[in-house]
Amino acid sequence: MVVFAALEKMVSNPMCHGCPFLHAATEFPEETHPGHHLALEHKQAVRARFQALAAQAGAQYPEILADQLMLLMDGAHLQSRMFGPTNPVVYVAQVAVALIDVQLPG
């Protein structure tokens, strides 16, 4: 998946410090805080986009695949923040393809 190949490249860059939306949600944990709300809205939009793409591709369970891809994406961002450019993210595109392949017919 092109999204995860791009993510892999982005989070391998030494200038990457993780996802700003995850950082905002962490810095502003109160659900009523505007920063938290904005971060949540963004993550919900990404999740909905993954679900729409999964359904369009014919995934058996598009909502499950979307959740799995969200976990993978957020995990890659956190690995970047924790380990810097030598993080285990070099496998993120490969794992995304494996998750997608399991869901697609044939």
N, CA, C and O of each residue as an XYZ file, in Angstrom:
424
protein
N       0.853     -1.176      0.000
C       0.000      0.000      0.000
C       0.896      1.235      0.000
O       1.830      1.346      0.794
N       0.594      2.144     -0.894
C       1.389      3.352     -1.077
C       1.435      4.191      0.202
O       2.472      4.774      0.518
N       0.344      4.258      0.925
C       0.288      5.053      2.151
C       1.352      4.577      3.142
O       2.032      5.392      3.767
N       1.490      3.288      3.281
C       2.419      2.760      4.272
C       3.867      2.778      3.783
O       4.788      2.846      4.597
N       4.079      2.718      2.476
C       5.429      2.908      1.949
C       5.879      4.344      2.217
O       7.029      4.575      2.592
N       4.980      5.302      2.028
C       5.294      6.704      2.317
C       5.500      6.916      3.814
O       6.398      7.652      4.223
N       4.664      6.271      4.630
C       4.808      6.370      6.083
C       6.166      5.829      6.520
O       6.850      6.431      7.347
N       6.543      4.691      5.956
C       7.827      4.070      6.280
C       8.974      5.046      5.996
O       9.885      5.201      6.809
N       8.915      5.692      4.849
C       9.954      6.660      4.482
C       9.938      7.862      5.433
O      10.987      8.323      5.883
N       8.735      8.363      5.730
C       8.609      9.544      6.572
C       9.138      9.293      7.988
O       9.909     10.100      8.509
N       8.737      8.194      8.609
C       9.128      7.960     10.001
C      10.557      7.451     10.134
O      11.071      7.331     11.246
N      11.193      7.155      9.023
C      12.606      6.782      9.040
C      13.509      8.005      8.950
O      14.724      7.900      9.118
N      12.926      9.142      8.690
C      13.671     10.391      8.575
C      14.038     10.888      9.976
O      13.180     10.923     10.857
N      15.301     11.274     10.194
C      15.700     11.767     11.518
C      14.928     13.007     11.974
O      14.890     13.303     13.168
N      14.320     13.726     11.051
C      13.554     14.919     11.410
C      12.145     14.586     11.908
O      11.441     15.464     12.406
N      11.738     13.341     11.779
C      10.395     12.936     12.216
C      10.399     12.691     13.722
O      11.256     11.981     14.249
N       9.436     13.285     14.397
C       9.303     13.099     15.843
C       7.957     12.480     16.206
O       7.455     12.671     17.314
N       7.383     11.744     15.274
C       6.111     11.098     15.531
C       4.942     11.897     15.001
O       5.120     12.881     14.283
N       3.769     11.477     15.352
C       2.529     12.088     14.870
C       2.137     13.271     15.750
O       1.976     13.115     16.961
N       1.984     14.445     15.157
C       1.597     15.608     15.964
C       0.209     15.458     16.589
O      -0.069     16.059     17.626
N      -0.653     14.670     15.972
C      -1.995     14.479     16.525
C      -1.958     13.578     17.752
O      -2.704     13.794     18.707
N      -1.094     12.570     17.729
C      -0.909     11.747     18.930
C      -0.295     12.573     20.051
O      -0.674     12.437     21.214
N       0.648     13.422     19.697
C       1.266     14.292     20.695
C       0.218     15.226     21.311
O       0.187     15.424     22.525
N      -0.633     15.792     20.463
C      -1.674     16.715     20.967
C      -2.624     15.992     21.910
O      -2.984     16.520     22.962
N      -3.029     14.791     21.537
C      -3.950     14.032     22.390
C      -3.307     13.693     23.729
O      -3.986     13.638     24.754
N      -2.010     13.469     23.718
C      -1.287     13.168     24.950
C      -1.109     14.414     25.817
O      -1.273     14.369     27.036
N      -0.773     15.512     25.170
C      -0.553     16.772     25.895
C      -1.851     17.353     26.455
O      -1.847     18.030     27.483
N      -2.948     17.082     25.774
C      -4.254     17.604     26.183
C      -5.232     16.445     26.337
O      -6.105     16.263     25.489
N      -5.101     15.656     27.408
C      -5.902     14.447     27.550
C      -7.391     14.689     27.841
O      -8.210     13.783     27.686
N      -7.736     15.906     28.262
C      -9.144     16.182     28.545
C      -9.921     16.190     27.235
O      -9.576     16.926     26.311
N     -10.955     15.386     27.154
C     -11.732     15.257     25.917
C     -12.371     16.566     25.470
O     -12.674     16.736     24.289
N     -12.576     17.478     26.390
C     -13.209     18.755     26.050
C     -12.209     19.793     25.552
O     -12.611     20.851     25.067
N     -10.921     19.511     25.664
C      -9.909     20.468     25.216
C      -9.912     20.536     23.680
O      -9.960     19.498     23.021
N      -9.864     21.736     23.112
C      -9.877     21.882     21.650
C      -8.751     21.114     20.945
O      -8.961     20.570     19.861
N      -7.569     21.066     21.550
C      -6.460     20.325     20.944
C      -6.738     18.838     20.880
O      -6.454     18.184     19.877
N      -7.292     18.311     21.951
C      -7.653     16.884     21.983
C      -8.750     16.598     20.957
O      -8.698     15.608     20.227
N      -9.726     17.473     20.921
C     -10.849     17.297     19.998
C     -10.368     17.307     18.548
O     -10.811     16.483     17.748
N      -9.482     18.211     18.206
C      -8.945     18.297     16.850
C      -8.161     17.036     16.488
O      -8.291     16.512     15.382
N      -7.357     16.560     17.417
C      -6.585     15.340     17.183
C      -7.513     14.148     16.969
O      -7.290     13.333     16.074
N      -8.541     14.053     17.786
C      -9.504     12.965     17.661
C     -10.239     13.028     16.323
O     -10.422     12.005     15.663
N     -10.655     14.216     15.929
C     -11.331     14.385     14.631
C     -10.445     13.909     13.483
O     -10.910     13.234     12.564
N      -9.172     14.267     13.548
C      -8.247     13.852     12.493
C      -8.128     12.326     12.449
O      -8.222     11.719     11.382
N      -7.921     11.722     13.607
C      -7.763     10.266     13.659
C      -9.041      9.549     13.212
O      -8.969      8.504     12.565
N     -10.194     10.097     13.548
C     -11.457      9.514     13.084
C     -11.576      9.612     11.573
O     -12.078      8.691     10.929
N     -11.121     10.717     11.002
C     -11.172     10.893      9.546
C     -10.240      9.908      8.841
O     -10.601      9.345      7.807
N      -9.059      9.700      9.388
C      -8.121      8.732      8.803
C      -8.711      7.329      8.886
O      -8.644      6.563      7.925
N      -9.279      7.003     10.019
C      -9.900      5.686     10.213
C     -11.044      5.481      9.225
O     -11.167      4.409      8.632
N     -11.875      6.493      9.046
C     -12.986      6.406      8.088
C     -12.461      6.239      6.667
O     -13.044      5.495      5.877
N     -11.374      6.917      6.334
C     -10.784      6.797      4.997
C     -10.248      5.394      4.784
O     -10.457      4.806      3.723
N      -9.554      4.845      5.784
C      -9.069      3.464      5.685
C     -10.235      2.503      5.497
O     -10.148      1.572      4.696
N     -11.316      2.719      6.224
C     -12.472      1.838      6.111
C     -13.096      1.937      4.716
O     -13.469      0.920      4.131
N     -13.208      3.132      4.192
C     -13.770      3.319      2.851
C     -12.885      2.649      1.799
O     -13.392      1.991      0.891
N     -11.582      2.811      1.917
C     -10.664      2.173      0.971
C     -10.720      0.654      1.078
O     -10.672     -0.049      0.069
N     -10.822      0.152      2.302
C     -10.909     -1.297      2.511
C     -12.191     -1.855      1.896
O     -12.172     -2.904      1.253
N     -13.290     -1.156      2.095
C     -14.563     -1.596      1.507
C     -14.491     -1.559     -0.011
O     -14.949     -2.483     -0.684
N     -13.920     -0.497     -0.544
C     -13.789     -0.347     -1.995
C     -12.920     -1.465     -2.585
O     -13.171     -1.925     -3.699
N     -11.914     -1.893     -1.846
C     -11.022     -2.957     -2.314
C     -11.644     -4.338     -2.166
O     -11.114     -5.315     -2.694
N     -12.773     -4.428     -1.446
C     -13.445     -5.703     -1.268
C     -13.030     -6.471     -0.038
O     -13.171     -7.693      0.002
N     -12.523     -5.787      0.962
C     -12.121     -6.454      2.210
C     -13.324     -7.134      2.845
O     -14.437     -6.612      2.799
N     -13.099     -8.288      3.430
C     -14.181     -9.029      4.085
C     -14.742     -8.254      5.274
O     -15.956     -8.223      5.480
N     -13.884     -7.643      6.038
C     -14.276     -6.886      7.227
C     -13.565     -5.528      7.200
O     -12.554     -5.348      7.879
N     -14.081     -4.582      6.429
C     -13.391     -3.302      6.265
C     -13.176     -2.534      7.566
O     -12.169     -1.840      7.712
N     -14.107     -2.648      8.511
C     -13.937     -1.924      9.772
C     -12.794     -2.501     10.598
O     -12.077     -1.761     11.271
N     -12.623     -3.814     10.551
C     -11.514     -4.449     11.269
C     -10.192     -4.094     10.610
O      -9.221     -3.772     11.295
N     -10.149     -4.152      9.293
C      -8.921     -3.798      8.583
C      -8.550     -2.342      8.845
O      -7.375     -2.028      9.037
N      -9.527     -1.463      8.855
C      -9.257     -0.047      9.144
C      -8.650      0.116     10.537
O      -7.695      0.872     10.714
N      -9.193     -0.579     11.510
C      -8.657     -0.505     12.871
C      -7.227     -1.049     12.931
O      -6.365     -0.475     13.597
N      -6.986     -2.150     12.237
C      -5.644     -2.733     12.220
C      -4.639     -1.774     11.584
O      -3.522     -1.612     12.076
N      -5.049     -1.145     10.491
C      -4.161     -0.201      9.822
C      -3.909      1.043     10.676
O      -2.811      1.600     10.661
N      -4.928      1.474     11.419
C      -4.737      2.605     12.340
C      -3.711      2.251     13.419
O      -2.818      3.042     13.720
N      -3.848      1.066     13.989
C      -2.891      0.618     15.009
C      -1.477      0.562     14.437
O      -0.513      0.953     15.094
N      -1.371      0.080     13.227
C      -0.067     -0.020     12.576
C       0.528      1.364     12.326
O       1.708      1.596     12.589
N      -0.285      2.269     11.822
C       0.187      3.627     11.545
C       0.616      4.342     12.831
O       1.698      4.926     12.892
N      -0.229      4.291     13.840
C       0.094      4.967     15.098
C       1.318      4.333     15.760
O       2.147      5.031     16.344
N       1.424      3.024     15.664
C       2.596      2.342     16.208
C       3.881      2.768     15.512
O       4.916      2.934     16.157
N       3.815      2.943     14.203
C       4.991      3.393     13.452
C       5.410      4.788     13.895
O       6.597      5.077     14.045
N       4.409      5.654     14.103
C       4.726      7.006     14.567
C       5.386      6.972     15.954
O       6.345      7.701     16.206
N       4.877      6.143     16.826
C       5.446      6.067     18.171
C       6.835      5.441     18.167
O       7.702      5.846     18.942
N       7.049      4.457     17.301
C       8.382      3.861     17.188
C       9.392      4.914     16.745
O      10.524      4.946     17.228
N       8.975      5.765     15.829
C       9.835      6.842     15.357
C      10.223      7.755     16.513
O      11.383      8.146     16.645
N       9.257      8.085     17.336
C       9.497      8.978     18.475
C      10.398      8.327     19.521
O      11.260      8.983     20.106
N      10.192      7.050     19.746
C      10.952      6.346     20.783
C      12.379      6.017     20.347
O      13.325      6.204     21.112
N      12.528      5.532     19.125
C      13.817      4.993     18.691
C      14.546      5.841     17.655
O      15.699      5.557     17.328
N      13.895      6.872     17.138
C      14.532      7.687     16.111
C      14.598      6.951     14.784
O      13.817      6.029     14.549
N      15.523      7.347     13.911
C      15.546      6.794     12.554
C      15.937      5.321     12.469
O      15.781      4.715     11.409
N      16.436      4.733     13.540
C      16.804      3.314     13.505
C      15.711      2.455     14.128
O      16.002      1.438     14.757
N      14.461      2.858     13.958
C      13.341      2.151     14.576
C      12.893      0.963     13.714
O      13.291      0.856     12.554
N      12.081      0.088     14.266
C      11.621     -1.101     13.547
C      10.600     -0.825     12.447
O       9.982     -1.759     11.937
N      10.415      0.423     12.078
C       9.409      0.790     11.091
C       9.735      0.288      9.686
O       8.897      0.388      8.790
N      10.907     -0.236      9.486
C      11.278     -0.716      8.154
C      10.350     -1.835      7.670
O      10.380     -2.206      6.496
N       9.540     -2.361      8.562
C       8.617     -3.438      8.199
C       7.175     -2.973      8.043
O       6.304     -3.786      7.734
N       6.902     -1.694      8.246
C       5.511     -1.237      8.312
C       4.764     -1.473      6.999
O       3.612     -1.905      7.032
N       5.374     -1.207      5.856
C       4.692     -1.425      4.576
C       4.447     -2.921      4.349
O       3.392     -3.319      3.853
N       5.420     -3.728      4.713
C       5.297     -5.180      4.571
C       4.151     -5.718      5.434
O       3.381     -6.567      4.985
N       4.040     -5.234      6.652
C       2.969     -5.667      7.548
C       1.615     -5.195      7.024
O       0.637     -5.939      7.092
N       1.545     -3.974      6.505
C       0.288     -3.463      5.943
C      -0.181     -4.349      4.796
O      -1.362     -4.686      4.713
N       0.725     -4.721      3.924
C       0.373     -5.600      2.798
C      -0.148     -6.937      3.314
O      -1.124     -7.465      2.782
N       0.483     -7.484      4.332
C       0.046     -8.767      4.894
C      -1.358     -8.656      5.475
O      -2.184     -9.545      5.272
N      -1.632     -7.574      6.195
C      -2.978     -7.363      6.763
C      -4.029     -7.236      5.663
O      -5.118     -7.803      5.755
N      -3.689     -6.501      4.649
C      -4.625     -6.297      3.531
C      -4.861     -7.603      2.789
O      -6.004     -7.933      2.474
N      -3.805     -8.349      2.506
C      -3.931     -9.610      1.767
C      -4.845    -10.607      2.469
O      -5.594    -11.334      1.816
N      -4.783    -10.640      3.800
C      -5.618    -11.572      4.557
C      -7.110    -11.240      4.358
O      -7.958    -12.131      4.366
N      -7.405     -9.971      4.185
C      -8.809     -9.517      4.085
C      -9.392     -9.604      2.672
O     -10.610     -9.647      2.502
N      -8.526     -9.629      1.668
C      -9.031     -9.596      0.297
C      -9.382    -10.976     -0.211
O      -8.685    -11.945      0.092
N     -10.454    -11.078     -0.981
C     -10.841    -12.377     -1.531
C      -9.836    -12.854     -2.584
O      -9.211    -12.059     -3.286
N      -9.708    -14.168     -2.663
C      -8.879    -14.780     -3.707
C      -7.481    -14.790     -3.372
O      -6.662    -15.273     -4.154
